[in-house]
């Protein structure tokens, strides 16, 4: 028999602000690489998620100065897991072309279960 534990987060104001910032950072990273991917398709180029991640890392400190204080794995995971999965589903015909993420009440980001993570 499998047992699970459901844990509800009850963050204080500082923690809720950090969660919102990380969600926004993941959304910005996803939207940036999606726009870059679309530009590549318009120019008949296929850009892999690895190349898109390198391109995002090259410009993020100049374009998004506020991101340096946040956990960089939030953006990395948004690109390597969410974006890659969306493209894979689109290529297989399982879903439509990925859409840009927008601000919403149910924002999400994926953190690593390691040292110094939220």
MOPAC internal coordinates of N, CA, C and O (Angstrom, degrees):
PM7 1SCF
backbone

  N    0.0000 0     0.00 0     0.00 0    0    0    0
  C    1.4338 1     0.00 0     0.00 0    1    0    0
  C    1.5368 1   108.60 1     0.00 0    2    1    0
  O    1.2310 1   120.92 1   -45.54 1    3    2    1
  N    1.3161 1   115.84 1   134.46 1    3    2    1
  C    1.4558 1   121.33 1   177.82 1    5    3    2
  C    1.5158 1   109.77 1   -93.63 1    6    5    3
  O    1.2310 1   120.83 1   -42.82 1    7    6    5
  N    1.3105 1   116.02 1   137.18 1    7    6    5
  C    1.4541 1   120.91 1   176.52 1    9    7    6
  C    1.5202 1   108.26 1  -117.16 1   10    9    7
  O    1.2310 1   121.04 1   -36.24 1   11   10    9
  N    1.2991 1   115.61 1   143.76 1   11   10    9
  C    1.4585 1   120.02 1   178.10 1   13   11   10
  C    1.5157 1   109.41 1  -127.18 1   14   13   11
  O    1.2310 1   121.66 1   -19.95 1   15   14   13
  N    1.2991 1   114.43 1   160.05 1   15   14   13
  C    1.4568 1   121.27 1   175.66 1   17   15   14
  C    1.5150 1   107.34 1  -123.35 1   18   17   15
  O    1.2310 1   120.98 1   -50.79 1   19   18   17
  N    1.2974 1   115.73 1   129.21 1   19   18   17
  C    1.4524 1   120.90 1   176.32 1   21   19   18
  C    1.5224 1   107.08 1  -104.59 1   22   21   19
  O    1.2310 1   120.93 1   -55.76 1   23   22   21
  N    1.3121 1   115.83 1   124.24 1   23   22   21
  C    1.4511 1   120.70 1  -176.36 1   25   23   22
  C    1.5232 1   108.29 1  -117.44 1   26   25   23
  O    1.2310 1   120.71 1   -53.28 1   27   26   25
  N    1.3117 1   116.26 1   126.72 1   27   26   25
  C    1.4598 1   121.40 1   177.60 1   29   27   26
  C    1.5259 1   108.46 1   -98.44 1   30   29   27
  O    1.2310 1   120.75 1   -47.55 1   31   30   29
  N    1.3088 1   116.17 1   132.45 1   31   30   29
  C    1.4587 1   120.54 1   177.01 1   33   31   30
  C    1.5194 1   108.90 1   -86.21 1   34   33   31
  O    1.2310 1   121.01 1   -43.31 1   35   34   33
  N    1.3040 1   115.68 1   136.69 1   35   34   33
  C    1.4598 1   121.13 1   175.87 1   37   35   34
  C    1.5264 1   107.25 1  -128.32 1   38   37   35
  O    1.2310 1   120.41 1  -104.54 1   39   38   37
  N    1.3454 1   116.82 1    75.46 1   39   38   37
  C    1.4642 1   119.67 1  -173.86 1   41   39   38
  C    1.5249 1   112.42 1   -75.03 1   42   41   39
  O    1.2310 1   121.33 1   -30.31 1   43   42   41
  N    1.3360 1   115.07 1   149.69 1   43   42   41
  C    1.4562 1   119.08 1   171.52 1   45   43   42
  C    1.5313 1   108.09 1   -80.17 1   46   45   43
  O    1.2310 1   119.70 1     3.71 1   47   46   45
  N    1.3173 1   118.18 1  -176.29 1   47   46   45
  C    1.4699 1   121.10 1  -174.71 1   49   47   46
  C    1.5267 1   112.68 1   -63.26 1   50   49   47
  O    1.2310 1   120.09 1   140.15 1   51   50   49
  N    1.3128 1   117.44 1   -39.85 1   51   50   49
  C    1.4701 1   120.82 1  -179.53 1   53   51   50
  C    1.5270 1   110.13 1   -66.39 1   54   53   51
  O    1.2310 1   120.53 1   135.51 1   55   54   53
  N    1.3211 1   116.58 1   -44.49 1   55   54   53
  C    1.4601 1   120.65 1   179.65 1   57   55   54
  C    1.5256 1   111.20 1   -66.38 1   58   57   55
  O    1.2310 1   120.08 1   139.89 1   59   58   57
  N    1.3326 1   117.45 1   -40.11 1   59   58   57
  C    1.4657 1   120.87 1   178.49 1   61   59   58
  C    1.5244 1   110.62 1   -62.92 1   62   61   59
  O    1.2310 1   120.48 1   142.53 1   63   62   61
  N    1.3277 1   116.69 1   -37.47 1   63   62   61
  C    1.4632 1   120.68 1   177.04 1   65   63   62
  C    1.5205 1   110.55 1   -65.06 1   66   65   63
  O    1.2310 1   120.39 1   137.40 1   67   66   65
  N    1.3297 1   116.86 1   -42.60 1   67   66   65
  C    1.4668 1   119.95 1   178.17 1   69   67   66
  C    1.5223 1   111.30 1   -64.13 1   70   69   67
  O    1.2310 1   120.12 1   138.22 1   71   70   69
  N    1.3091 1   117.38 1   -41.78 1   71   70   69
  C    1.4622 1   120.36 1   177.25 1   73   71   70
  C    1.5256 1   110.54 1   -59.83 1   74   73   71
  O    1.2310 1   120.58 1   135.27 1   75   74   73
  N    1.3330 1   116.49 1   -44.73 1   75   74   73
  C    1.4664 1   120.60 1  -179.22 1   77   75   74
  C    1.5261 1   110.92 1   -64.13 1   78   77   75
  O    1.2310 1   120.19 1   140.81 1   79   78   77
  N    1.3326 1   117.24 1   -39.19 1   79   78   77
  C    1.4626 1   120.46 1   178.85 1   81   79   78
  C    1.5249 1   111.15 1   -65.02 1   82   81   79
  O    1.2310 1   120.30 1   137.25 1   83   82   81
  N    1.3065 1   117.03 1   -42.75 1   83   82   81
  C    1.4610 1   120.36 1   179.07 1   85   83   82
  C    1.5254 1   111.30 1   -67.09 1   86   85   83
  O    1.2310 1   120.32 1   142.05 1   87   86   85
  N    1.3220 1   116.99 1   -37.95 1   87   86   85
  C    1.4707 1   119.90 1   176.10 1   89   87   86
  C    1.5219 1   110.41 1   -63.19 1   90   89   87
  O    1.2310 1   120.58 1   138.17 1   91   90   89
  N    1.3295 1   116.50 1   -41.83 1   91   90   89
  C    1.4516 1   120.44 1   178.20 1   93   91   90
  C    1.5165 1   112.27 1   -65.08 1   94   93   91
  O    1.2310 1   120.64 1   141.30 1   95   94   93
  N    1.3184 1   116.38 1   -38.70 1   95   94   93
  C    1.4602 1   120.67 1   178.71 1   97   95   94
  C    1.5249 1   110.66 1   -65.18 1   98   97   95
  O    1.2310 1   120.19 1   137.10 1   99   98   97
  N    1.3183 1   117.24 1   -42.90 1   99   98   97
  C    1.4657 1   120.84 1   178.08 1  101   99   98
  C    1.5280 1   110.37 1   -63.84 1  102  101   99
  O    1.2310 1   120.31 1   140.43 1  103  102  101
  N    1.3305 1   117.02 1   -39.57 1  103  102  101
  C    1.4665 1   121.12 1   179.14 1  105  103  102
  C    1.5236 1   110.95 1   -65.99 1  106  105  103
  O    1.2310 1   120.22 1   137.00 1  107  106  105
  N    1.3285 1   117.19 1   -43.00 1  107  106  105
  C    1.4664 1   121.34 1   178.99 1  109  107  106
  C    1.5276 1   110.52 1   -62.88 1  110  109  107
  O    1.2310 1   120.33 1   137.08 1  111  110  109
  N    1.3237 1   116.98 1   -42.92 1  111  110  109
  C    1.4695 1   120.57 1   179.57 1  113  111  110
  C    1.5247 1   110.46 1   -63.03 1  114  113  111
  O    1.2310 1   120.35 1   134.05 1  115  114  113
  N    1.3162 1   116.94 1   -45.95 1  115  114  113
  C    1.4660 1   121.65 1   179.76 1  117  115  114
  C    1.5303 1   110.38 1   -60.92 1  118  117  115
  O    1.2310 1   120.39 1   131.95 1  119  118  117
  N    1.3288 1   116.86 1   -48.05 1  119  118  117
  C    1.4642 1   120.59 1  -178.75 1  121  119  118
  C    1.5227 1   111.82 1   -65.05 1  122  121  119
  O    1.2310 1   120.53 1   143.18 1  123  122  121
  N    1.3305 1   116.59 1   -36.82 1  123  122  121
  C    1.4663 1   119.48 1   179.60 1  125  123  122
  C    1.5269 1   111.16 1   -64.95 1  126  125  123
  O    1.2310 1   120.24 1   132.76 1  127  126  125
  N    1.3267 1   117.15 1   -47.24 1  127  126  125
  C    1.4657 1   118.84 1  -178.75 1  129  127  126
  C    1.5251 1   111.15 1   -70.73 1  130  129  127
  O    1.2310 1   119.70 1   149.90 1  131  130  129
  N    1.3273 1   118.19 1   -30.10 1  131  130  129
  C    1.4631 1   119.78 1   175.81 1  133  131  130
  C    1.5298 1   110.31 1   -65.94 1  134  133  131
  O    1.2310 1   120.13 1   137.62 1  135  134  133
  N    1.3352 1   117.35 1   -42.38 1  135  134  133
  C    1.4684 1   120.51 1   177.15 1  137  135  134
  C    1.5290 1   110.63 1   -63.85 1  138  137  135
  O    1.2310 1   120.50 1   138.79 1  139  138  137
  N    1.3235 1   116.66 1   -41.21 1  139  138  137
  C    1.4674 1   121.36 1   177.88 1  141  139  138
  C    1.5267 1   110.53 1   -64.55 1  142  141  139
  O    1.2310 1   120.32 1   139.63 1  143  142  141
  N    1.3128 1   116.99 1   -40.37 1  143  142  141
  C    1.4664 1   121.73 1   178.50 1  145  143  142
  C    1.5315 1   110.56 1   -64.33 1  146  145  143
  O    1.2310 1   120.58 1   137.69 1  147  146  145
  N    1.3421 1   116.50 1   -42.31 1  147  146  145
  C    1.4705 1   120.53 1   178.17 1  149  147  146
  C    1.5235 1   111.02 1   -63.26 1  150  149  147
  O    1.2310 1   120.37 1   138.80 1  151  150  149
  N    1.3408 1   116.90 1   -41.20 1  151  150  149
  C    1.4677 1   120.11 1   177.09 1  153  151  150
  C    1.5226 1   110.69 1   -61.36 1  154  153  151
  O    1.2310 1   120.59 1   139.93 1  155  154  153
  N    1.3142 1   116.49 1   -40.07 1  155  154  153
  C    1.4596 1   120.29 1   177.60 1  157  155  154
  C    1.5172 1   111.92 1   -63.50 1  158  157  155
  O    1.2310 1   120.39 1   138.31 1  159  158  157
  N    1.3256 1   116.87 1   -41.69 1  159  158  157
  C    1.4669 1   119.84 1   178.36 1  161  159  158
  C    1.5253 1   111.32 1   -64.55 1  162  161  159
  O    1.2310 1   120.56 1   142.71 1  163  162  161
  N    1.3407 1   116.53 1   -37.29 1  163  162  161
  C    1.4657 1   120.03 1   177.69 1  165  163  162
  C    1.5250 1   111.59 1   -64.00 1  166  165  163
  O    1.2310 1   120.45 1   150.95 1  167  166  165
  N    1.3339 1   116.74 1   -29.05 1  167  166  165
  C    1.4688 1   121.72 1   178.80 1  169  167  166
  C    1.5228 1   112.12 1   -97.86 1  170  169  167
  O    1.2310 1   120.26 1  -163.07 1  171  170  169
  N    1.3163 1   117.11 1    16.93 1  171  170  169
  C    1.4720 1   123.55 1  -179.70 1  173  171  170
  C    1.5249 1   112.63 1    58.70 1  174  173  171
  O    1.2310 1   120.52 1  -140.96 1  175  174  173
  N    1.3207 1   116.61 1    39.04 1  175  174  173
  C    1.4642 1   122.75 1   176.00 1  177  175  174
  C    1.5160 1   108.35 1  -117.11 1  178  177  175
  O    1.2310 1   120.59 1   -41.04 1  179  178  177
  N    1.3184 1   116.48 1   138.96 1  179  178  177
  C    1.4584 1   120.59 1   172.90 1  181  179  178
  C    1.5232 1   107.59 1  -104.15 1  182  181  179
  O    1.2310 1   120.54 1   -65.55 1  183  182  181
  N    1.3225 1   116.57 1   114.45 1  183  182  181
  C    1.4585 1   121.38 1  -179.30 1  185  183  182
  C    1.5235 1   108.92 1  -104.42 1  186  185  183
  O    1.2310 1   120.73 1   -55.02 1  187  186  185
  N    1.3085 1   116.21 1   124.98 1  187  186  185
  C    1.4629 1   120.45 1   179.98 1  189  187  186
  C    1.5270 1   109.81 1   -76.75 1  190  189  187
  O    1.2310 1   120.89 1   -16.10 1  191  190  189
  N    1.3171 1   115.91 1   163.90 1  191  190  189
  C    1.4602 1   119.70 1   179.03 1  193  191  190
  C    1.5292 1   111.19 1   -64.46 1  194  193  191
  O    1.2310 1   120.18 1   152.86 1  195  194  193
  N    1.3196 1   117.26 1   -27.14 1  195  194  193
  C    1.4637 1   120.27 1   178.09 1  197  195  194
  C    1.5267 1   110.08 1   -69.33 1  198  197  195
  O    1.2310 1   120.77 1   134.58 1  199  198  197
  N    1.3181 1   116.13 1   -45.42 1  199  198  197
  C    1.4674 1   120.26 1   178.08 1  201  199  198
  C    1.5254 1   110.59 1   -65.00 1  202  201  199
  O    1.2310 1   120.31 1   138.98 1  203  202  201
  N    1.3254 1   117.01 1   -41.02 1  203  202  201
  C    1.4597 1   120.63 1   179.36 1  205  203  202
  C    1.5256 1   111.03 1   -64.47 1  206  205  203
  O    1.2310 1   120.19 1   142.47 1  207  206  205
  N    1.3147 1   117.24 1   -37.53 1  207  206  205
  C    1.4616 1   120.74 1   177.68 1  209  207  206
  C    1.5248 1   110.48 1   -65.03 1  210  209  207
  O    1.2310 1   119.89 1   138.74 1  211  210  209
  N    1.3250 1   117.82 1   -41.26 1  211  210  209
  C    1.4644 1   121.26 1   177.97 1  213  211  210
  C    1.5260 1   110.56 1   -63.73 1  214  213  211
  O    1.2310 1   120.47 1   139.13 1  215  214  213
  N    1.3296 1   116.70 1   -40.87 1  215  214  213
  C    1.4648 1   120.49 1   179.42 1  217  215  214
  C    1.5277 1   110.74 1   -66.13 1  218  217  215
  O    1.2310 1   120.46 1   140.81 1  219  218  217
  N    1.3303 1   116.72 1   -39.19 1  219  218  217
  C    1.4636 1   120.56 1   177.97 1  221  219  218
  C    1.5269 1   110.39 1   -66.18 1  222  221  219
  O    1.2310 1   120.05 1   136.64 1  223  222  221
  N    1.3315 1   117.50 1   -43.36 1  223  222  221
  C    1.4645 1   120.85 1   179.88 1  225  223  222
  C    1.5226 1   111.85 1   -63.25 1  226  225  223
  O    1.2310 1   120.36 1   149.16 1  227  226  225
  N    1.3278 1   116.92 1   -30.84 1  227  226  225
  C    1.4642 1   120.59 1  -178.80 1  229  227  226
  C    1.5266 1   112.23 1   -69.34 1  230  229  227
  O    1.2310 1   119.85 1   151.37 1  231  230  229
  N    1.3263 1   117.89 1   -28.63 1  231  230  229
  C    1.4682 1   119.48 1  -175.17 1  233  231  230
  C    1.5212 1   114.18 1  -112.35 1  234  233  231
  O    1.2310 1   119.46 1   171.35 1  235  234  233
  N    1.3183 1   118.64 1    -8.65 1  235  234  233
  C    1.4635 1   119.65 1  -170.37 1  237  235  234
  C    1.5245 1   113.39 1   -66.10 1  238  237  235
  O    1.2310 1   119.14 1   145.77 1  239  238  237
  N    1.3042 1   119.24 1   -34.23 1  239  238  237
  C    1.4637 1   119.93 1  -177.54 1  241  239  238
  C    1.5260 1   112.12 1   -73.07 1  242  241  239
  O    1.2310 1   120.20 1   152.41 1  243  242  241
  N    1.3291 1   117.22 1   -27.59 1  243  242  241
  C    1.4634 1   120.27 1   176.95 1  245  243  242
  C    1.5209 1   111.52 1   -84.37 1  246  245  243
  O    1.2310 1   120.65 1   137.26 1  247  246  245
  N    1.3181 1   116.37 1   -42.74 1  247  246  245
  C    1.4619 1   120.88 1  -175.94 1  249  247  246
  C    1.5226 1   112.18 1   -80.55 1  250  249  247
  O    1.2310 1   120.45 1   137.93 1  251  250  249
  N    1.3036 1   116.74 1   -42.07 1  251  250  249
  C    1.4664 1   122.02 1  -177.22 1  253  251  250
  C    1.5269 1   108.56 1  -119.19 1  254  253  251
  O    1.2310 1   120.90 1  -100.96 1  255  254  253
  N    1.3301 1   115.88 1    79.04 1  255  254  253
  C    1.4628 1   120.93 1  -174.98 1  257  255  254
  C    1.5234 1   112.27 1   -65.38 1  258  257  255
  O    1.2310 1   120.41 1   151.09 1  259  258  257
  N    1.3194 1   116.82 1   -28.91 1  259  258  257
  C    1.4580 1   121.71 1  -177.38 1  261  259  258
  C    1.5278 1   112.51 1   -70.21 1  262  261  259
  O    1.2310 1   119.90 1   166.01 1  263  262  261
  N    1.3239 1   117.79 1   -13.99 1  263  262  261
  C    1.4645 1   120.19 1  -175.18 1  265  263  262
  C    1.5201 1   113.36 1   -76.91 1  266  265  263
  O    1.2310 1   119.61 1   166.26 1  267  266  265
  N    1.3152 1   118.35 1   -13.74 1  267  266  265
  C    1.4659 1   119.71 1  -175.47 1  269  267  266
  C    1.5269 1   112.32 1   -67.89 1  270  269  267
  O    1.2310 1   119.87 1   158.42 1  271  270  269
  N    1.3277 1   117.86 1   -21.58 1  271  270  269
  C    1.4609 1   120.90 1  -179.18 1  273  271  270
  C    1.5226 1   112.49 1   -86.92 1  274  273  271
  O    1.2310 1   120.05 1   173.16 1  275  274  273
  N    1.3255 1   117.51 1    -6.84 1  275  274  273
  C    1.4622 1   121.21 1  -174.94 1  277  275  274
  C    1.5212 1   111.41 1  -101.82 1  278  277  275
  O    1.2310 1   121.12 1   -15.71 1  279  278  277
  N    1.3093 1   115.45 1   164.29 1  279  278  277
  C    1.4576 1   122.03 1   177.63 1  281  279  278
  C    1.5267 1   108.90 1   -67.87 1  282  281  279
  O    1.2310 1   120.51 1   -60.35 1  283  282  281
  N    1.3232 1   116.64 1   119.65 1  283  282  281
  C    1.4591 1   121.37 1  -175.03 1  285  283  282
  C    1.5212 1   112.70 1   -70.14 1  286  285  283
  O    1.2310 1   120.18 1   163.15 1  287  286  285
  N    1.3209 1   117.26 1   -16.85 1  287  286  285
  C    1.4633 1   120.23 1   179.51 1  289  287  286
  C    1.5231 1   111.65 1   -70.73 1  290  289  287
  O    1.2310 1   119.39 1   159.60 1  291  290  289
  N    1.3217 1   118.78 1   -20.40 1  291  290  289
  C    1.4637 1   120.68 1   177.57 1  293  291  290
  C    1.5295 1   109.58 1   -63.22 1  294  293  291
  O    1.2310 1   120.22 1   135.12 1  295  294  293
  N    1.3261 1   117.18 1   -44.88 1  295  294  293
  C    1.4653 1   120.90 1   178.05 1  297  295  294
  C    1.5207 1   110.74 1   -71.23 1  298  297  295
  O    1.2310 1   120.59 1   137.92 1  299  298  297
  N    1.3141 1   116.48 1   -42.08 1  299  298  297
  C    1.4631 1   121.18 1   179.81 1  301  299  298
  C    1.5322 1   110.64 1   -58.23 1  302  301  299
  O    1.2310 1   120.45 1   133.31 1  303  302  301
  N    1.3180 1   116.75 1   -46.69 1  303  302  301
  C    1.4636 1   120.51 1  -179.37 1  305  303  302
  C    1.5206 1   112.08 1   -68.85 1  306  305  303
  O    1.2310 1   120.07 1   146.46 1  307  306  305
  N    1.3356 1   117.47 1   -33.54 1  307  306  305
  C    1.4630 1   120.02 1   176.83 1  309  307  306
  C    1.5240 1   110.51 1   -63.38 1  310  309  307
  O    1.2310 1   120.37 1   144.14 1  311  310  309
  N    1.3268 1   116.89 1   -35.86 1  311  310  309
  C    1.4643 1   121.09 1  -179.65 1  313  311  310
  C    1.5258 1   110.87 1   -80.33 1  314  313  311
  O    1.2310 1   120.39 1   130.55 1  315  314  313
  N    1.3256 1   116.86 1   -49.45 1  315  314  313
  C    1.4621 1   120.61 1  -173.16 1  317  315  314
  C    1.5188 1   113.47 1   -75.03 1  318  317  315
  O    1.2310 1   119.56 1   151.75 1  319  318  317
  N    1.3143 1   118.45 1   -28.25 1  319  318  317
  C    1.4583 1   119.66 1  -178.61 1  321  319  318
  C    1.5289 1   111.79 1  -105.63 1  322  321  319
  O    1.2310 1   120.27 1   121.46 1  323  322  321
  N    1.3313 1   117.08 1   -58.54 1  323  322  321
  C    1.4656 1   120.16 1  -174.54 1  325  323  322
  C    1.5269 1   112.24 1   -68.48 1  326  325  323
  O    1.2310 1   120.47 1   128.68 1  327  326  325
  N    1.3320 1   116.70 1   -51.32 1  327  326  325
  C    1.4617 1   119.77 1  -177.30 1  329  327  326
  C    1.5237 1   111.25 1   -66.99 1  330  329  327
  O    1.2310 1   120.37 1   134.89 1  331  330  329
  N    1.3112 1   116.89 1   -45.11 1  331  330  329
  C    1.4633 1   120.17 1  -179.19 1  333  331  330
  C    1.5269 1   110.61 1   -61.57 1  334  333  331
  O    1.2310 1   120.07 1   139.55 1  335  334  333
  N    1.3273 1   117.48 1   -40.45 1  335  334  333
  C    1.4607 1   121.09 1   178.89 1  337  335  334
  C    1.5271 1   110.82 1   -65.98 1  338  337  335
  O    1.2310 1   120.21 1   140.08 1  339  338  337
  N    1.3367 1   117.21 1   -39.92 1  339  338  337
  C    1.4641 1   120.65 1   179.34 1  341  339  338
  C    1.5286 1   111.23 1   -63.73 1  342  341  339
  O    1.2310 1   120.15 1   138.94 1  343  342  341
  N    1.3183 1   117.32 1   -41.06 1  343  342  341
  C    1.4662 1   121.05 1   179.03 1  345  343  342
  C    1.5246 1   110.41 1   -68.89 1  346  345  343
  O    1.2310 1   120.51 1   139.47 1  347  346  345
  N    1.3280 1   116.62 1   -40.53 1  347  346  345
  C    1.4622 1   120.67 1   179.27 1  349  347  346
  C    1.5365 1   110.69 1   -62.02 1  350  349  347
  O    1.2310 1   120.64 1   138.36 1  351  350  349
  N    1.3260 1   116.39 1   -41.64 1  351  350  349
  C    1.4702 1   120.61 1   178.77 1  353  351  350
  C    1.5301 1   110.76 1   -66.87 1  354  353  351
  O    1.2310 1   120.41 1   142.23 1  355  354  353
  N    1.3262 1   116.83 1   -37.77 1  355  354  353
  C    1.4672 1   120.42 1   179.44 1  357  355  354
  C    1.5266 1   110.49 1   -66.99 1  358  357  355
  O    1.2310 1   120.50 1   136.74 1  359  358  357
  N    1.3394 1   116.64 1   -43.26 1  359  358  357
  C    1.4654 1   120.19 1  -179.66 1  361  359  358
  C    1.5258 1   112.02 1   -64.03 1  362  361  359
  O    1.2310 1   120.25 1   144.85 1  363  362  361
  N    1.3244 1   117.12 1   -35.15 1  363  362  361
  C    1.4655 1   119.97 1  -178.09 1  365  363  362
  C    1.5254 1   112.32 1   -82.17 1  366  365  363
  O    1.2310 1   119.84 1   174.06 1  367  366  365
  N    1.3279 1   117.90 1    -5.94 1  367  366  365
  C    1.4551 1   121.13 1  -179.76 1  369  367  366
  C    1.5197 1   113.29 1    83.08 1  370  369  367
  O    1.2310 1   120.62 1  -170.78 1  371  370  369
  N    1.3121 1   116.43 1     9.22 1  371  370  369
  C    1.4591 1   121.09 1  -178.24 1  373  371  370
  C    1.5294 1   111.64 1   -75.66 1  374  373  371
  O    1.2310 1   120.32 1   152.61 1  375  374  373
  N    1.3367 1   117.00 1   -27.39 1  375  374  373
  C    1.4578 1   120.40 1   179.35 1  377  375  374
  C    1.5255 1   109.49 1  -148.52 1  378  377  375
  O    1.2310 1   121.12 1    -6.49 1  379  378  377
  N    1.3133 1   115.46 1   173.51 1  379  378  377
  C    1.4579 1   121.29 1   179.24 1  381  379  378
  C    1.5288 1   110.00 1   -77.71 1  382  381  379
  O    1.2310 1   121.27 1    -4.44 1  383  382  381
  N    1.3375 1   115.18 1   175.56 1  383  382  381
  C    1.4611 1   119.97 1   178.80 1  385  383  382
  C    1.5299 1   108.91 1   -60.35 1  386  385  383
  O    1.2310 1   120.04 1   -38.82 1  387  386  385
  N    1.3302 1   117.54 1   141.18 1  387  386  385
  C    1.4697 1   120.62 1  -176.93 1  389  387  386
  C    1.5244 1   112.37 1   -59.66 1  390  389  387
  O    1.2310 1   121.41 1   -33.49 1  391  390  389
  N    1.3145 1   114.91 1   146.51 1  391  390  389
  C    1.4631 1   121.90 1   178.27 1  393  391  390
  C    1.5160 1   109.13 1  -106.39 1  394  393  391
  O    1.2310 1   121.47 1   -20.87 1  395  394  393
  N    1.3248 1   114.80 1   159.13 1  395  394  393
  C    1.4512 1   119.96 1   175.98 1  397  395  394
  C    1.5227 1   109.00 1   -68.58 1  398  397  395
  O    1.2310 1   121.25 1   -36.68 1  399  398  397
  N    1.3299 1   115.21 1   143.32 1  399  398  397
  C    1.4605 1   119.97 1   177.25 1  401  399  398
  C    1.5192 1   107.97 1   -81.36 1  402  401  399
  O    1.2310 1   120.89 1   -36.72 1  403  402  401
  N    1.3184 1   115.90 1   143.28 1  403  402  401
  C    1.4537 1   120.42 1   179.07 1  405  403  402
  C    1.5194 1   109.78 1  -120.71 1  406  405  403
  O    1.2310 1   121.25 1   -15.93 1  407  406  405
  N    1.3088 1   115.21 1   164.07 1  407  406  405
  C    1.4545 1   119.45 1   177.41 1  409  407  406
  C    1.5181 1   108.28 1   -66.90 1  410  409  407
  O    1.2310 1   121.25 1   -47.00 1  411  410  409
  N    1.2950 1   115.21 1   133.00 1  411  410  409
  C    1.4580 1   119.18 1   178.50 1  413  411  410
  C    1.5211 1   108.62 1  -151.03 1  414  413  411
  O    1.2310 1   121.50 1    -5.63 1  415  414  413
  N    1.3061 1   114.73 1   174.37 1  415  414  413
  C    1.4588 1   119.40 1  -179.00 1  417  415  414
  C    1.5279 1   110.95 1   -69.77 1  418  417  415
  O    1.2310 1   120.03 1   144.33 1  419  418  417
  N    1.3043 1   117.54 1   -35.67 1  419  418  417
  C    1.4605 1   121.42 1  -175.91 1  421  419  418
  C    1.5110 1   113.40 1   -97.07 1  422  421  419
  O    1.2310 1   119.75 1  -124.11 1  423  422  421
  N    1.3252 1   118.09 1    55.89 1  423  422  421
  C    1.4604 1   120.86 1  -179.66 1  425  423  422
  C    1.5230 1   110.23 1   -74.86 1  426  425  423
  O    1.2310 1   121.25 1   -28.41 1  427  426  425
  N    1.3298 1   115.21 1   151.59 1  427  426  425
  C    1.4646 1   120.59 1  -178.43 1  429  427  426
  C    1.5225 1   110.37 1  -140.11 1  430  429  427
  O    1.2310 1   121.50 1   -28.10 1  431  430  429
  N    1.3136 1   114.73 1   151.90 1  431  430  429
  C    1.4532 1   121.25 1   167.54 1  433  431  430
  C    1.5150 1   107.00 1  -147.29 1  434  433  431
  O    1.2310 1   121.16 1   -21.56 1  435  434  433
  N    1.3067 1   115.39 1   158.44 1  435  434  433
  C    1.4571 1   120.65 1  -177.04 1  437  435  434
  C    1.5180 1   108.59 1  -111.62 1  438  437  435
  O    1.2310 1   121.02 1   -58.74 1  439  438  437
  N    1.3170 1   115.66 1   121.26 1  439  438  437
  C    1.4587 1   120.71 1   178.07 1  441  439  438
  C    1.5149 1   108.88 1  -106.72 1  442  441  439
  O    1.2310 1   120.91 1   -28.89 1  443  442  441
  N    1.2994 1   115.87 1   151.11 1  443  442  441
  C    1.4571 1   120.02 1   175.88 1  445  443  442
  C    1.5229 1   108.98 1   -78.59 1  446  445  443
  O    1.2310 1   120.69 1   -32.33 1  447  446  445
  N    1.2893 1   116.28 1   147.67 1  447  446  445
  C    1.4608 1   121.04 1   178.38 1  449  447  446
  C    1.5164 1   109.06 1   -88.16 1  450  449  447
  O    1.2310 1   121.21 1  -117.04 1  451  450  449
  N    1.2891 1   115.29 1    62.96 1  451  450  449
  C    1.4553 1   120.18 1  -177.40 1  453  451  450
  C    1.5107 1   111.16 1  -130.08 1  454  453  451
  O    1.2310 1   121.64 1    12.41 1  455  454  453
  N    1.2931 1   114.46 1  -167.59 1  455  454  453
  C    1.4451 1   121.35 1  -177.66 1  457  455  454
  C    1.5234 1   110.84 1   -69.92 1  458  457  455
  O    1.2310 1   120.29 1   -44.82 1  459  458  457
  N    1.3146 1   117.05 1   135.18 1  459  458  457
  C    1.4508 1   121.31 1   175.39 1  461  459  458
  C    1.5127 1   114.75 1    74.20 1  462  461  459
  O    1.2310 1   119.69 1  -157.66 1  463  462  461
  N    1.3189 1   118.19 1    22.34 1  463  462  461
  C    1.4589 1   120.36 1   178.39 1  465  463  462
  C    1.5141 1   109.88 1  -103.48 1  466  465  463
  O    1.2310 1   121.40 1   -16.71 1  467  466  465
  N    1.2964 1   114.92 1   163.29 1  467  466  465
  C    1.4586 1   121.05 1  -178.03 1  469  467  466
  C    1.5039 1   110.69 1   -82.04 1  470  469  467
  O    1.2310 1   120.10 1   180.00 1  471  470  469

